[in-house]
Amino acid sequence: MFKSIGHKFHIPVLGVAFSVDAPLKVAKYGISSVMSLVDDTLVERLRQHYLEKLGRPYVKIDDSDQARSLRITAYLNMVKQLVEEQFEELKNSPFEIGSGITKYFEMLPDSSELKIKYYEMLNSENERAQINLQNELRNNIYPGSIDVNIMTKVDKANYNSEGTQLSHEFNDAHAALRGFAMSDLESSIIFSAGMNPKLYGYIETFKDFYPNEKSSFKKKIVIKVSDYRSALIQGKFLAKKGLWVSEYRIESGLNCGGHAFATDGLLLGPILEEFKNKKDELLNTLKEIYLPALIKKEITADAEKLNYDVTVQGGVGTSSEQEFLLRYYGVKSVGWGSPFLLVPEVMNVDDYTLHKLAAAGEEDLYLSDISPLGIPFNSLRGNSKDIEKMERIENGKPGSPCPKKFLVSNKDYSDKPQCTASITYINKKIAELKENYTNEDEYKKEYDKVVNKVCLCEGLTVPALIVNNIPSPKQSRAVSVCPGPNLAYYSKISTLHEMVDHIYGRIDLITHPSRPNMFVKELGLYIDYLTKRIDDQGENISDQKAEYFSLFTTNLLEGINYYKNMIDEIIEEPEIVREKMLESFEMMEEKLMVYSLQAN
C-alpha cells in the first residue's frame, strides 16, 4: 500500500440538489463528496430517473410513515452500486489517452506516491515491467467516499393520516439518519448546524456506528464545527454514549456557502491553531470517556487505533492556500465547495443560474435574510427564485405554497409549526402588522422583512429536476442558490479535470485580478458583519449587546494579532503576497479600532 495515494480535497454538500448525486460523477475518480439527505421525495425521483435511464427495474416507494427512511436507504444503495460498477469499469479500462483510468491518475496531486508510480509506468521502456506496474497501479486505487449530510436542526415532527404526531424516530432528521444507517454504504455522515441531543441519542441504536473486531467503523460520525469548544462539547456528549467522532470538519463561519453560522469573532486561523495545539488533549479526553462507555455496552476497541481527523473548508481558492492548511495545521483534507458550482459536469446547476454565477462579482454575492430558519443565508442577487418572489409581491400574493414543509419552525399562529415563507404564515403576519403599525414607514419596514423570506425547500431542490429533465408540474422551477463569497473570483465555466488542476496549482482559474487571501477575506466579512449588527441596534444598545459586541471585537483584534505574528509561516506564498496580507491586516485593524471607539 502506498502512502499518500489519494486526493487532498473533498467536495462538501452544496445546497440540497446541487450535489445530491455528485458521487455518481466524481467517486470513480477517487474524489469524495457529500450528498444532502433533506429531501426524500427528490432522491426518490432521482432513483427512478437513474434506474429507468439504465433500463433497470424501479419499484416506487409510496407515501407512508416509513417512506422517508426507506427512500433514502434505497437511493444510497443505488448510488453505492452504480459507483462500484463505474469504478470497476474504470479500473479495467486501458492506460490510453482519454480512458477512465488515465483520467484518474492525471487528476491525482503530483506529490502522490501513486502518481509518481504512474509516471514511472509511462516512462518504462520494458513491456513486462510496464504491465507489472499497471497491475500494481490498478490494485492500489479506490473510489472516493460517498458521504451524506444532515442539518441536525431540520428535524420537524411528522403526523400520520389521522393527524396524530408520530414518535421522534419519524422526525425528519431521525428518519434520514435511519435511512443512512440501514444502507449498505461504508462512509461518513456529516452532522451540521449544531447539536441535537435527541438525534445524537438515536445514533446509539445502530450497530454500524460501533467498532468492529478490527476496531474500525463501517459508518463514521463527522461533526461540522465552528470552533474547538464546539468539538469538545459534542465529542464528549457522543463519547458518553459509546459513539466516536472520526472527524471534526471546521468551516469558516462567514466565508462559506449556504447558511452562515458566524462565530463570536473567532477567526479560522486561530481556531485551527487551537485544534493543532490540543490534538492530543482532545484525543485523550474523549478516549477516557469513550472506552468505559463501550465496556458498558460489552463492546471492545483497540485504544491505539482510535484517532480523529481534522478537515477544513470555507473560502479556500488557491493551491497555495490549500497546501498551507495541509502542512501548517496538519488537516487531513480541504473542502472546495462554491467553485464547483461552475462545473456542470459535477453539479446540478441550470443554465440561467450557471451563467449568473459565472458573471457574479463581489457585490452580487451577499449574506441575506431570506431563509425561513432565520439564519443568515448566502445568496446570489437576481436568482430566479428572488425574481419569482418579487413578482408575487407585486401581484399582491406574497409567500409560497408549502408542500414539503422541511423548514417549518414557527408556532405563532398554530400548534403545528409553519414555514415563515409560506402564504399562510405571511398573510397572517401581514394582518397582524396592519393592526399594530399605524406609521406607514414603520409598517413598510416590517412588511419588507416578512415578505423577504423564500421557499428554499423548492428553490434548492429543483435544479436537479431541471438538469435531468425530470418534470415537476406542481413545483415551481425557480431556483435558489447559495454560493460562498469566494465564487466572486471565478468566472470560467469549467470541467472537472480543469477544476482539479486548479486545486493542485497546475492551472489558474481565478479571473479576478485582486482576489484577497482567504484569511484576509474572512476577516473583512467579519468586520462588515459586526458593524452591520451594531448599526442595526441604533443608539439604544443594551448592556448585554454591548458586552457581546465588545467580546466580538476583542476576538477579532486577537485574531488579527495572531495573523500578524505568523505571517512569515505562510511559506507557500511569495514574500510580496505576505507583505500585502500584512498590510491588509493592519488596515483592517485600524478600521476596526476606529469604529469600535466611535461605537462606544
Phi and psi in degrees as a GROMACS rama.xvg file:
@    title "Ramachandran Plot"
@    xaxis  label "Phi"
@    yaxis  label "Psi"
@TYPE xy
-79.5384  148.408  PHE-2
-83.6989  151.117  LYS-3
49.5944  61.2303  SER-4
-95.8998  -21.4086  ILE-5
-109.662  -163.863  GLY-6
-78.2425  156.207  HIS-7
-100.116  2.78961  LYS-8
-132.335  164.131  PHE-9
-136.209  162.429  HIS-10
-104.715  111.068  ILE-11
-68.734  173.272  PRO-12
-65.7023  137.898  VAL-13
-122.896  112.423  LEU-14
56.2011  -145.744  GLY-15
-104.07  -53.9379  VAL-16
-92.359  -22.8576  ALA-17
-58.494  -40.9597  PHE-18
-115.839  18.6665  SER-19
-66.5518  -19.8679  VAL-20
-127.486  21.3613  ASP-21
-54.8469  -38.3059  ALA-22
-58.1139  -28.239  PRO-23
-72.2955  -12.0861  LEU-24
-106.019  -26.109  LYS-25
-124.922  -21.9024  VAL-26
-61.367  -35.1207  ALA-27
-62.9952  -20.1947  LYS-28
-92.9996  9.55248  TYR-29
83.9576  12.0302  GLY-30
-99.1563  127.223  ILE-31
-86.7539  143.462  SER-32
-147.004  167.932  SER-33
-124.585  133.025  VAL-34
-108.383  142.607  MET-35
-80.3156  141.913  SER-36
-110.309  23.5028  LEU-37
-65.0942  -46.3414  VAL-38
-112.426  101.857  ASP-39
-71.0272  -29.2049  ASP-40
-69.3897  -33.682  THR-41
-66.2896  -48.6215  LEU-42
-66.5145  -28.2869  VAL-43
-67.4959  -40.5844  GLU-44
-68.561  -35.7951  ARG-45
-69.7902  -36.633  LEU-46
-61.4211  -44.631  ARG-47
-60.5129  -44.4275  GLN-48
-59.6229  -49.0155  HIS-49
-70.1622  -41.1643  TYR-50
-66.2793  -43.4758  LEU-51
-68.0809  -35.0339  GLU-52
-62.2088  -33.6627  LYS-53
-90.7333  1.46523  LEU-54
70.7322  30.8036  GLY-55
-109.459  154.961  ARG-56
-66.5489  140.815  PRO-57
-125.551  125.869  TYR-58
-113.467  117.469  VAL-59
-67.023  140.689  LYS-60
-99.6066  105.608  ILE-61
-72.7311  164.097  ASP-62
-59.709  135.256  ASP-63
-168.936  175.599  SER-64
-61.0183  -32.8209  ASP-65
-94.3694  -2.5218  GLN-66
-57.6475  -40.9448  ALA-67
-59.1817  -51.7731  ARG-68
-68.2419  -37.8252  SER-69
-65.2382  -40.1605  LEU-70
-65.444  -41.6629  ARG-71
-65.762  -43.4178  ILE-72
-60.068  -46.1004  THR-73
-63.3452  -40.9861  ALA-74
-66.0364  -46.4783  TYR-75
-63.6227  -38.9667  LEU-76
-64.3421  -39.1514  ASN-77
-64.6109  -45.3267  MET-78
-60.0823  -43.8894  VAL-79
-59.6229  -46.7981  LYS-80
-63.3704  -44.2677  GLN-81
-67.1537  -39.0305  LEU-82
-63.2744  -42.1101  VAL-83
-61.9159  -40.458  GLU-84
-66.7874  -43.8737  GLU-85
-59.6735  -42.179  GLN-86
-68.3589  -40.6244  PHE-87
-62.4602  -39.8983  GLU-88
-64.0389  -43.6973  GLU-89
-63.7613  -44.7109  LEU-90
-59.773  -33.1989  LYS-91
-97.1044  4.58395  ASN-92
-76.2483  157.554  SER-93
-74.6743  152.452  PRO-94
-79.4839  82.7755  PHE-95
-143.582  163.371  GLU-96
-57.226  129.437  ILE-97
88.913  -8.78018  GLY-98
-75.7244  162.601  SER-99
-61.5745  -45.0112  GLY-100
-69.425  -32.6153  ILE-101
-65.727  -42.7271  THR-102
-62.5533  -39.3019  LYS-103
-54.6492  -51.5156  TYR-104
-73.9979  -34.1099  PHE-105
-63.0397  -33.4261  GLU-106
-83.1372  -14.3737  MET-107
-61.5862  151.602  LEU-108
-61.6823  144.253  PRO-109
-63.633  -21.8046  ASP-110
-81.2971  -10.83  SER-111
-63.1334  132.621  SER-112
-63.0268  -29.4569  GLU-113
-69.3678  -37.6817  LEU-114
-65.7562  -39.7223  LYS-115
-63.6433  -40.9187  ILE-116
-64.5643  -34.679  LYS-117
-63.2307  -44.1058  TYR-118
-64.2503  -36.4661  TYR-119
-60.6543  -41.3894  GLU-120
-63.6038  -44.3393  MET-121
-62.907  -34.9268  LEU-122
-89.2705  -4.32351  ASN-123
-71.3728  133.832  SER-124
-100.334  -5.2362  GLU-125
-94.6793  117.899  ASN-126
-61.0201  -44.3969  GLU-127
-64.7211  -41.8581  ARG-128
-64.2361  -37.5288  ALA-129
-65.3668  -42.4102  GLN-130
-63.5174  -41.9457  ILE-131
-62.2489  -40.7534  ASN-132
-66.5859  -38.7714  LEU-133
-62.2824  -42.8579  GLN-134
-63.2014  -40.6214  ASN-135
-63.4957  -41.1594  GLU-136
-64.8834  -43.9947  LEU-137
-60.6245  -35.9474  ARG-138
-79.9025  -3.86634  ASN-139
-121.869  20.4464  ASN-140
-110.688  151.191  ILE-141
-140.973  151.437  TYR-142
-72.4924  160.347  PRO-143
-71.9193  161.098  GLY-144
-74.0607  140.451  SER-145
-98.6833  88.9037  ILE-146
-98.5627  161.947  ASP-147
-131.583  159.14  VAL-148
-127.568  139.488  ASN-149
-127.706  126.794  ILE-150
-79.355  113.229  MET-151
-61.1829  -30.8086  THR-152
-84.1204  -12.7185  LYS-153
-85.7262  76.8322  VAL-154
-140.049  49.3536  ASP-155
-64.6205  149.776  LYS-156
-73.3697  153.137  ALA-157
-122.475  162.445  ASN-158
-128.359  149.976  TYR-159
-82.1849  -178.778  ASN-160
-64.1742  -20.4399  SER-161
-88.6452  -2.62241  GLU-162
89.5752  7.84909  GLY-163
-86.4687  132.928  THR-164
-66.5855  133.123  GLN-165
-81.3886  161.226  LEU-166
-65.3593  163.774  SER-167
-60.6617  -24.7866  HIS-168
-68.3126  -8.57419  GLU-169
-98.2912  -0.0403351  PHE-170
-58.5058  158.257  ASN-171
-58.6749  -52.3774  ASP-172
-67.9899  -36.7808  ALA-173
-61.1724  -46.2565  HIS-174
-66.5231  -36.9813  ALA-175
-65.065  -41.5357  ALA-176
-59.3951  -45.129  LEU-177
-62.5106  -39.1962  ARG-178
-59.2683  -41.6264  GLY-179
-69.8894  -45.306  PHE-180
-61.5648  -33.9239  ALA-181
-88.4128  -2.86426  MET-182
-80.2167  170.758  SER-183
-84.9474  -3.66604  ASP-184
-60.5357  143.931  LEU-185
-116.763  88.4201  GLU-186
-158.999  -160.888  SER-187
-116.238  149.203  SER-188
-111.591  126.072  ILE-189
-100.052  119.019  ILE-190
-95.648  125.911  PHE-191
-126.854  168.823  SER-192
76.9164  24.2244  ALA-193
98.657  -179.596  GLY-194
-89.7627  135.988  MET-195
-122.705  94.4124  ASN-196
-54.8181  -40.9654  PRO-197
-66.2865  -41.1973  LYS-198
-65.4858  -43.671  LEU-199
-62.5663  -36.2336  TYR-200
-64.7257  -32.0849  GLY-201
-67.5228  -25.611  TYR-202
-59.8292  -31.2238  ILE-203
-55.5546  -26.2027  GLU-204
-82.2923  -1.35655  THR-205
-116.414  122.614  PHE-206
-66.1708  -27.1572  LYS-207
-66.0129  -13.3664  ASP-208
-90.6706  -1.40842  PHE-209
-100.795  155.153  TYR-210
-67.7439  143.791  PRO-211
-88.7954  -169.109  ASN-212
-63.99  -18.4399  GLU-213
-97.0965  8.94519  LYS-214
60.6681  31.0082  SER-215
-114.917  168.424  SER-216
-117.546  131.823  PHE-217
-69.1117  -40.4975  LYS-218
-124.922  128.638  LYS-219
-105.156  148.799  LYS-220
-99.2056  127.275  ILE-221
-122.205  132.086  VAL-222
-112.499  124.006  ILE-223
-83.7398  122.889  LYS-224
-129.004  159.872  VAL-225
-104.014  -15.0987  SER-226
-161.419  174.605  ASP-227
-65.489  -40.2497  TYR-228
-59.0432  -41.8515  ARG-229
-62.7695  -40.838  SER-230
-62.84  -43.5853  ALA-231
-63.6887  -46.2418  LEU-232
-63.013  -49.8673  ILE-233
-71.0868  -37.1244  GLN-234
-62.9667  -42.2164  GLY-235
-67.791  -39.8819  LYS-236
-59.6339  -44.3521  PHE-237
-73.5915  -37.4616  LEU-238
-60.2005  -37.216  ALA-239
-62.0957  -22.4911  LYS-240
-96.6311  6.93492  LYS-241
76.7292  29.0735  GLY-242
-119.044  130.399  LEU-243
-104.839  132.75  TRP-244
-89.0827  116.71  VAL-245
-85.9794  -16.0705  SER-246
-155.674  139.182  GLU-247
-109.615  115.717  TYR-248
-101.052  105.418  ARG-249
-88.2783  128.415  ILE-250
-122.967  137.104  GLU-251
-56.802  136.961  SER-252
-64.2936  -35.4224  GLY-253
-121.569  -26.6003  LEU-254
-89.6332  58.0539  ASN-255
-147.666  174.488  CYS-256
-96.502  174.966  GLY-257
70.3869  -151.698  GLY-258
-66.7336  139.356  HIS-259
-108.413  119.357  ALA-260
-107.31  87.6415  PHE-261
-66.6432  142.376  ALA-262
-80.793  -179.258  THR-263
-84.8657  45.5141  ASP-264
89.0981  5.31888  GLY-265
-77.3186  127.606  LEU-266
-96.9978  160.15  LEU-267
-60.9379  -43.3561  LEU-268
-58.9636  -54.6482  GLY-269
-60.4399  -33.9174  PRO-270
-63.7335  -46.0911  ILE-271
-64.5961  -36.2123  LEU-272
-62.0233  -40.3845  GLU-273
-65.848  -41.4872  GLU-274
-62.3294  -40.0719  PHE-275
-63.4311  -45.0457  LYS-276
-74.8867  -25.1108  ASN-277
-111.741  21.0714  LYS-278
-57.8602  -51.0522  LYS-279
-68.2797  -36.8731  ASP-280
-61.2612  -45.9646  GLU-281
-65.4901  -42.7237  LEU-282
-60.6919  -48.744  LEU-283
-67.8064  -38.9436  ASN-284
-59.6461  -44.7687  THR-285
-72.5391  -36.2895  LEU-286
-60.1497  -42.2379  LYS-287
-62.146  -27.4395  GLU-288
-90.2333  -41.3166  ILE-289
-69.7243  -46.828  TYR-290
-63.4081  -44.9137  LEU-291
-62.7021  -35.098  PRO-292
-64.7631  -36.0943  ALA-293
-66.5863  -41.3429  LEU-294
-58.9321  -40.3022  ILE-295
-61.7578  -27.3665  LYS-296
-92.1919  4.09609  LYS-297
60.1126  41.3449  GLU-298
-120.438  137.544  ILE-299
-109.572  151.108  THR-300
-148.654  146.321  ALA-301
-80.0318  111.58  ASP-302
-59.4183  -29.9537  ALA-303
-69.8036  -22.4747  GLU-304
-90.7635  -6.28279  LYS-305
-78.3084  127.134  LEU-306
-155.787  177.262  ASN-307
-146.386  154.432  TYR-308
-104.246  153.869  ASP-309
-116.049  126.498  VAL-310
-122.538  166.74  THR-311
-144.685  149.546  VAL-312
-157.068  158.821  GLN-313
120.574  94.2381  GLY-314
87.3811  0.564509  GLY-315
-67.9088  132.257  VAL-316
-137.654  -8.11213  GLY-317
-133.514  158.795  THR-318
-64.8079  -32.9386  SER-319
-68.1195  -37.6065  SER-320
-64.393  -42.4016  GLU-321
-63.2974  -45.7072  GLN-322
-63.9986  -35.711  GLU-323
-64.8701  -45.1963  PHE-324
-61.2632  -40.4998  LEU-325
-68.6403  -44.331  LEU-326
-77.3995  -54.0375  ARG-327
-74.2549  -42.0682  TYR-328
-96.759  -8.91907  TYR-329
69.0499  26.7576  GLY-330
-70.5753  153.405  VAL-331
-80.9974  -35.9389  LYS-332
-154.078  156.763  SER-333
-120.134  131.481  VAL-334
-85.3021  132.084  GLY-335
-119.09  108.173  TRP-336
-107.127  -78.5836  GLY-337
-53.2568  -40.032  SER-338
-56.6559  -27.33  PRO-339
-72.0797  -12.253  PHE-340
-64.5087  -17.7649  LEU-341
-96.1971  16.8107  LEU-342
-119.804  84.208  VAL-343
-61.9408  -18.6575  PRO-344
-64.4396  -22.468  GLU-345
-112.507  -43.3463  VAL-346
-104.131  150.288  MET-347
-86.8521  95.5915  ASN-348
-131.453  122.644  VAL-349
-67.7841  160.116  ASP-350
-59.536  -43.141  ASP-351
-60.599  -49.5424  TYR-352
-65.6789  -39.9807  THR-353
-57.5856  -46.5071  LEU-354
-75.1566  -29.1979  HIS-355
-65.1432  -40.676  LYS-356
-65.0054  -41.7944  LEU-357
-64.3832  -33.6186  ALA-358
-88.8161  -7.48997  ALA-359
-68.6717  136.605  ALA-360
-107.766  -173.875  GLY-361
-56.7693  -38.7421  GLU-362
-73.5101  -15.8509  GLU-363
-87.8643  -15.5225  ASP-364
-109.288  118.107  LEU-365
-143.599  161.019  TYR-366
-89.5583  113.283  LEU-367
-105.476  173.493  SER-368
-112.537  27.182  ASP-369
-82.118  -15.3434  ILE-370
-72.3927  132.201  SER-371
-62.3465  -17.7964  PRO-372
-77.7535  -9.43058  LEU-373
76.5816  16.0486  GLY-374
-106.182  135.341  ILE-375
-51.0574  138.966  PRO-376
-134.749  123.519  PHE-377
-69.1998  133.159  ASN-378
-142.022  170.896  SER-379
-115.763  124.349  LEU-380
-63.9913  138.706  ARG-381
80.9676  12.4857  GLY-382
-67.3541  156.412  ASN-383
-67.304  -24.4326  SER-384
-70.5209  -39.0824  LYS-385
-66.0092  -37.6128  ASP-386
-62.5672  -44.4448  ILE-387
-61.0667  -42.5393  GLU-388
-58.8833  -47.3254  LYS-389
-65.1916  -37.1579  MET-390
-62.9483  -40.9659  GLU-391
-65.7532  -39.4143  ARG-392
-64.4722  -46.0468  ILE-393
-62.8945  -30.4582  GLU-394
-86.9925  5.98165  ASN-395
73.8585  22.6303  GLY-396
-129.722  60.1365  LYS-397
-66.4209  157.587  PRO-398
95.0844  172.755  GLY-399
-129.073  153.434  SER-400
-59.5057  157.717  PRO-401
-129.775  69.4621  CYS-402
-76.6948  -28.7581  PRO-403
-93.6638  -35.7019  LYS-404
60.4252  29.3598  LYS-405
-72.275  -28.8791  PHE-406
-108.885  23.0168  LEU-407
-68.2363  136.043  VAL-408
-153.368  -15.6223  SER-409
-97.6498  132.552  ASN-410
-116.756  26.307  LYS-411
-62.2131  -35.1667  ASP-412
-122.763  9.088  TYR-413
-161.356  149.841  SER-414
-68.165  -33.8035  ASP-415
-86.0885  132.428  LYS-416
-61.1886  148.24  PRO-417
-120.026  159.725  GLN-418
-87.2561  133.849  CYS-419
-74.0969  -4.08379  THR-420
-98.939  -1.16414  ALA-421
-78.5101  152.78  SER-422
-57.6472  -44.2876  ILE-423
-59.5111  -50.2457  THR-424
-64.7545  -48.1067  TYR-425
-62.4866  -40.8802  ILE-426
-61.248  -42.5394  ASN-427
-67.8484  -37.6722  LYS-428
-67.6239  -40.3834  LYS-429
-63.441  -41.9245  ILE-430
-60.6252  -39.0038  ALA-431
-67.0973  -40.3057  GLU-432
-61.8984  -41.1621  LEU-433
-61.3656  -33.0753  LYS-434
-75.1342  -33.2321  GLU-435
-96.5289  -17.9153  ASN-436
-121.211  114.524  TYR-437
-95.1655  -25.6306  THR-438
-75.7472  123.183  ASN-439
-63.2064  -40.8424  GLU-440
-66.3509  -42.2065  ASP-441
-65.8511  -40.5644  GLU-442
-61.497  -44.6528  TYR-443
-62.6392  -39.3756  LYS-444
-62.0071  -46.0037  LYS-445
-71.1927  -36.4114  GLU-446
-60.5468  -45.3369  TYR-447
-61.4005  -36.4327  ASP-448
-64.5185  -41.6255  LYS-449
-67.2732  -47.644  VAL-450
-80.7541  -3.62438  VAL-451
-74.693  -18.8869  ASN-452
-67.4245  149.322  LYS-453
-126.611  145.801  VAL-454
-75.8393  97.3846  CYS-455
-77.6093  -24.6786  LEU-456
-55.873  -42.14  CYS-457
-89.2934  -41.9128  GLU-458
-61.7742  -33.2763  GLY-459
-92.439  -7.52947  LEU-460
-102.972  -28.1448  THR-461
-66.653  -24.8578  VAL-462
-55.1085  -37.3555  PRO-463
-66.322  -33.2318  ALA-464
-71.7077  -41.9933  LEU-465
-63.7243  -50.2944  ILE-466
-63.6308  -35.2956  VAL-467
-94.2627  10.4301  ASN-468
55.095  41.4165  ASN-469
-96.5656  120.176  ILE-470
-65.7013  148.132  PRO-471
-143.547  71.5453  SER-472
-59.1046  -27.2701  PRO-473
-101.715  5.46998  LYS-474
-119.802  137.789  GLN-475
-59.1009  143.848  SER-476
-99.0585  10.2286  ARG-477
-77.4055  141.049  ALA-478
-112.141  132.023  VAL-479
-97.5608  147.239  SER-480
-142.134  148.628  VAL-481
-132.896  60.737  CYS-482
-73.6239  153.145  PRO-483
-80.1566  165.653  GLY-484
-58.6531  -25.0716  PRO-485
-62.3357  -23.5537  ASN-486
-67.2468  -19.3158  LEU-487
-59.0194  -21.2534  ALA-488
-97.0098  6.5453  TYR-489
-121.16  144.198  TYR-490
-141.092  -8.35468  SER-491
-88.5955  123.527  LYS-492
-73.2418  122.794  ILE-493
-123.431  166.44  SER-494
-90.1271  166.135  THR-495
-58.2726  -46.1044  LEU-496
-59.5969  -42.3056  HIS-497
-64.723  -42.5957  GLU-498
-65.4394  -40.1675  MET-499
-65.6735  -40.2604  VAL-500
-61.8991  -36.9706  ASP-501
-64.8991  -44.3907  HIS-502
-58.1317  -35.5259  ILE-503
-97.6474  9.54583  TYR-504
78.3885  14.8907  GLY-505
-81.754  -26.5629  ARG-506
-139.503  172.279  ILE-507
-125.125  115.83  ASP-508
-98.9247  -2.12999  LEU-509
-73.1169  125.494  ILE-510
-106.53  -13.6876  THR-511
-78.1614  129.405  HIS-512
-68.7019  -20.9899  PRO-513
-136.424  52.853  SER-514
-65.3289  129.838  ARG-515
-77.433  155.571  PRO-516
-57.0877  149.574  ASN-517
-57.4992  -36.7171  MET-518
-70.5244  -38.2939  PHE-519
-65.4097  -43.9899  VAL-520
-61.8247  -45.8144  LYS-521
-61.8305  -42.1927  GLU-522
-59.8983  -44.4539  LEU-523
-61.1825  -39.9097  GLY-524
-63.6885  -40.4565  LEU-525
-68.2055  -39.0994  TYR-526
-64.9219  -43.0952  ILE-527
-61.9053  -41.1667  ASP-528
-62.9932  -44.3825  TYR-529
-64.937  -48.9318  LEU-530
-62.9794  -36.6931  THR-531
-65.7468  -42.1244  LYS-532
-65.6082  -38.3229  ARG-533
-66.8061  -44.3987  ILE-534
-62.1016  -36.8752  ASP-535
-64.678  -23.6999  ASP-536
-75.2681  -20.8492  GLN-537
72.0927  -153.409  GLY-538
-83.994  -23.1641  GLU-539
-96.0489  76.2257  ASN-540
-89.8714  126.177  ILE-541
-68.2611  161.736  SER-542
-60.6941  -38.0455  ASP-543
-64.2962  -44.1347  GLN-544
-66.3296  -40.7196  LYS-545
-61.292  -39.7794  ALA-546
-65.3691  -40.5067  GLU-547
-64.0994  -45.9994  TYR-548
-64.8806  -33.7246  PHE-549
-66.1618  -43.8351  SER-550
-62.1135  -43.2279  LEU-551
-59.2745  -47.3529  PHE-552
-64.006  -42.7074  THR-553
-60.3576  -43.7569  THR-554
-62.8979  -40.2888  ASN-555
-64.8334  -43.4723  LEU-556
-65.1508  -38.9835  LEU-557
-65.9763  -36.4984  GLU-558
-65.1149  -41.7007  GLY-559
-61.8085  -43.3108  ILE-560
-61.6793  -38.4384  ASN-561
-60.1109  -48.8425  TYR-562
-63.5391  -40.3323  TYR-563
-62.6576  -36.0754  LYS-564
-78.5353  -24.1766  ASN-565
-108.498  9.4668  MET-566
-58.6477  -33.6027  ILE-567
-71.9857  -14.5927  ASP-568
-75.8861  -15.0544  GLU-569
-84.0413  67.9912  ILE-570
-72.7385  -10.7623  ILE-571
-72.0174  -16.8607  GLU-572
-103.677  144.407  GLU-573
-67.0107  161.369  PRO-574
-58.9557  -36.7545  GLU-575
-64.3128  -33.5498  ILE-576
-71.3506  -42.031  VAL-577
-63.4047  -38.2932  ARG-578
-64.351  -40.0929  GLU-579
-66.5356  -39.144  LYS-580
-61.46  -46.5344  MET-581
-60.9335  -41.6901  LEU-582
-61.5752  -41.1054  GLU-583
-65.6811  -42.4037  SER-584
-61.5239  -42.9431  PHE-585
-67.1371  -38.5656  GLU-586
-65.1762  -43.0835  MET-587
-72.119  -31.1086  MET-588
-62.0513  -44.7964  GLU-589
-64.2737  -43.7515  GLU-590
-59.0545  -44.5381  LYS-591
-65.5827  -42.5778  LEU-592
-67.6546  -39.3978  MET-593
-64.5642  -45.2922  VAL-594
-64.1572  -40.317  TYR-595
-61.2089  -40.859  SER-596
-66.3283  -40.9524  LEU-597
-66.3106  -39.3839  GLN-598
-66.7446  -29.3734  ALA-599
